[in-house]
């Protein structure tokens, strides 16, 4: 009888454990890239010339976005969404740092970047390296950008990765957020990272 009771308990425990494994855990809305071995060596000057690294933002969630000020849609939309996310986070918004890496340092002067960032949130930081530094950083993030000739001689646009990279407060790369993710999804993911 004891053997039969023990077998019943073991079977019940196995069934319960199986149910727990099958129940999906609440995940991130963005693409979870926890453990990715890229993007950790961010080092570029800000518009004041101060070299910035991820270590400068320990204790904060950091969003890295590659863009340019002449971008007609993706860049201003993403930055406006990030400003809305920061506001919706309330007090936790103080622990969110957005870093805008220009992929067009030839046109994006420090003064232009300063004005551009002021349109969204005064705490957002623009980073501006040389073309070579920017190419190396983009490669380290597996991000893409390339000049595309415009219709007028000498004019151009820049195709670039439209998503953003999110680091947790310990400086670990955790998420890739596709362009167009709703603000509420951003807020939900960031609350989890900041908890």
For each residue, the residues with C-beta under 8 A, 3 or more apart:
1: 4 5
2: 5 6
3: 6 7
4: 1 7 8
5: 1 2 8 9
6: 2 3 9 10
7: 3 4 10 11
8: 4 5 11 12
9: 5 6 12 13
10: 6 7 13 14
11: 7 8 14 15
12: 8 9 15 16
13: 9 10 16 17
14: 10 11 17 18
15: 11 12 18 19
16: 12 13 19 20
17: 13 14 20 21
18: 14 15 21 22
19: 15 16 22 23
20: 16 17 23
21: 17 18
22: 18 19
23: 19 20
24: 27
25:
26:
27: 24 32
28: 31 32 174 175 189 192
29: 181 182 185 186 188 189
30: 166 175 176 177 178 181 185 186 189
31: 28 175 176 177 178
32: 27 28 174 175
33: 36 173 174 175 176
34: 172 173 174
35:
36: 33 39 173
37: 40
38: 140 141 142 173
39: 36 42 64 140 141 142 165 167 173
40: 37 54 140 171 173
41: 137 140
42: 39 52 53 54 64 99 137 140
43: 51 52 53 137
44: 51 52 101 127 128 129 133 134 137
45: 48 49 50 51 52 127 128 129
46: 49 50 52 125 126 127 128
47: 110 113 114 126 127 128
48: 45 110
49: 45 46
50: 45 46
51: 43 44 45
52: 42 43 44 45 46 56 99 125 127
53: 42 43 56
54: 40 42 57 58 62 167 171
55: 58 171
56: 52 53
57: 54 60 62 97 167 171
58: 54 55 169 170 171
59: 95 169
60: 57 95 96 97 169
61: 95 96 97 166 167 168 169 190 193 194
62: 54 57 97 98 99 166 167 171
63: 82 96 97 98 99 164 165 166 167 177
64: 39 42 99 101 141 164 165 166 167
65: 75 78 79 82 98 99 100 101 164 165
66: 101 103 138 141 143 145 160 161
67: 71 74 75 78 79 100 101 102 103 160
68: 71 75 102 103 104 107 108 158 160
69: 75 102 104 107 108 112 113 116
70: 104 107 108 157 158
71: 67 68 74 75 76 157 158 160
72: 76
73: 76 77
74: 67 71 77 78 160 162 179
75: 65 67 68 69 71 78 79 100
76: 71 72 73 79 80 119
77: 73 74 80 81 179
78: 65 67 74 75 81 82 162 164 179
79: 65 67 75 76 82 83 98 100 117 119 120 124
80: 76 77 83 84 120
81: 77 78 84 85 183 186
82: 63 65 78 79 85 86 96 98 120 121 124 164 186
83: 79 80 86 87 120 121 124
84: 80 81 87 88 183
85: 81 82 88 89 93 96 183 186 187 190
86: 82 83 89 93 96 98 121 123
87: 83 84 90 93
88: 84 85 93 183 184 187
89: 85 86 92 93 95 96 187 190 191 194
90: 87 93
91: 94
92: 89 95 96 190 191 194
93: 85 86 87 88 89 90 96
94: 91
95: 59 60 61 89 92 169 194
96: 60 61 63 82 85 86 89 92 93 190 194
97: 57 60 61 62 63 123 124 125
98: 62 63 65 79 82 86 120 121 123 124 125
99: 42 52 62 63 64 65 124 125 126 127
100: 65 67 75 79 113 116 117 124 125 126 127
101: 44 64 65 66 67 126 127 129 134 137 138
102: 67 68 69 105 108 113 126 127 128 134
103: 66 67 68 134 138 145 158 160
104: 68 69 70 107 108 158
105: 102 108 128 129 130 131 134
106: 131
107: 68 69 70 104 112
108: 68 69 70 102 104 105 112 113 116 126 128
109: 112 113
110: 47 48 113 114 128
111: 114 115
112: 69 107 108 109 115 116
113: 47 69 100 102 108 109 110 116 117 126 128
114: 47 110 111 117 118 126
115: 111 112 118 119
116: 69 100 108 112 113 119 120 126
117: 79 100 113 114 120 121 122 124 125 126
118: 114 115 122
119: 76 79 115 116
120: 79 80 82 83 98 116 117 124
121: 82 83 86 98 117 124
122: 117 118
123: 86 97 98
124: 79 82 83 97 98 99 100 117 120 121
125: 46 52 97 98 99 100 117
126: 46 47 99 100 101 102 108 113 114 116 117
127: 44 45 46 47 52 99 100 101 102
128: 44 45 46 47 102 105 108 110 113
129: 44 45 101 105 132 133 134 137
130: 105 133 134
131: 105 106 134 135
132: 129 135 136
133: 44 129 130 136 137
134: 44 101 102 103 105 129 130 131 137 138 145
135: 131 132 138 139
136: 132 133 139 140
137: 41 42 43 44 101 129 133 134 140 141
138: 66 101 103 134 135 141 143 144 145 161
139: 135 136 142 143
140: 38 39 40 41 42 136 137
141: 38 39 64 66 137 138 161 165
142: 38 39 139
143: 66 138 139 160 161 165
144: 138 159 160 161
145: 66 103 134 138 158 159 160 161
146: 158 159 160
147: 156 157 158
148: 156 157 158 159
149: 155 156
150: 154 155 156 157
151: 155
152: 155
153:
154: 150
155: 149 150 151 152
156: 147 148 149 150
157: 70 71 147 148 150
158: 68 70 71 103 104 145 146 147 148
159: 144 145 146 148
160: 66 67 68 71 74 103 143 144 145 146
161: 66 138 141 143 144 145
162: 74 78 178 179
163: 176 177 178 179
164: 63 64 65 78 82 176 177
165: 39 63 64 65 141 143 173 175 176 177
166: 30 61 62 63 64 173 174 175 176 177 189 190 193
167: 39 54 57 61 62 63 64 171 172 173 174
168: 61 171 172 174 193
169: 58 59 60 61 95 193 194
170: 58
171: 40 54 55 57 58 62 167 168
172: 34 167 168
173: 33 34 36 38 39 40 165 166 167
174: 28 32 33 34 166 167 168 193
175: 28 30 31 32 33 165 166 189 193
176: 30 31 33 163 164 165 166
177: 30 31 63 163 164 165 166 181 186 189
178: 30 31 162 163 181
179: 74 77 78 162 163
180:
181: 29 30 177 178 185 186
182: 29 185 186
183: 81 84 85 88 186 187
184: 88 187 188
185: 29 30 181 182 188 189
186: 29 30 81 82 85 177 181 182 183 189 190
187: 85 88 89 183 184 190 191
188: 29 184 185 191 192
189: 28 29 30 166 175 177 185 186 192 193
190: 61 85 89 92 96 166 186 187 193 194
191: 89 92 187 188 194 195
192: 28 188 189 195
193: 61 166 168 169 174 175 189 190
194: 61 89 92 95 96 169 190 191
195: 191 192
